[in-house]
Amino acid sequence: MTAVVVGSEKPCRPGRCRSAIDGFAYVILSLTNILLPQYQDKVFTYAQPAFFGEVAFMLWLLIKGARPPALHATPSSSAAA
């Protein structure tokens, strides 16, 4: 997903930018936890807003996806016969 954001000529859409930021936050937090565990708390403090934004986006998708799309009532040819 990040490759799509970096290689794109169009402006970054909110979903793509957020995914890229979340991806970088996860990588940085994981590497910090492995390589520099004494700084893990400080890095988490800066990465925490990205994680909360991801939870909010997940809830929005859950609510938005729970509504079934409206079906258009068109008479079919078999019903008219």
Contacts in CASP RR format, 6 or more apart in sequence:
PFRMAT RR
TARGET T0000
AUTHOR 0000-0000-0000
METHOD contacts of the structure
MODEL  1
MTAVVVGSEKPCRPGRCRSAIDGFAYVILSLTNILLPQYQDKVFTYAQPA
FFGEVAFMLWLLIKGARPPALHATPSSSAAA
1 16 0 8 1.000
1 19 0 8 1.000
1 20 0 8 1.000
2 19 0 8 1.000
2 20 0 8 1.000
2 23 0 8 1.000
2 24 0 8 1.000
4 16 0 8 1.000
5 12 0 8 1.000
5 16 0 8 1.000
5 17 0 8 1.000
5 19 0 8 1.000
5 20 0 8 1.000
6 20 0 8 1.000
8 16 0 8 1.000
12 20 0 8 1.000
15 57 0 8 1.000
18 50 0 8 1.000
18 53 0 8 1.000
18 54 0 8 1.000
18 57 0 8 1.000
21 50 0 8 1.000
22 50 0 8 1.000
22 51 0 8 1.000
22 53 0 8 1.000
22 54 0 8 1.000
25 47 0 8 1.000
25 50 0 8 1.000
25 51 0 8 1.000
28 43 0 8 1.000
28 47 0 8 1.000
29 40 0 8 1.000
29 43 0 8 1.000
29 44 0 8 1.000
29 47 0 8 1.000
32 39 0 8 1.000
32 40 0 8 1.000
32 43 0 8 1.000
33 40 0 8 1.000
END
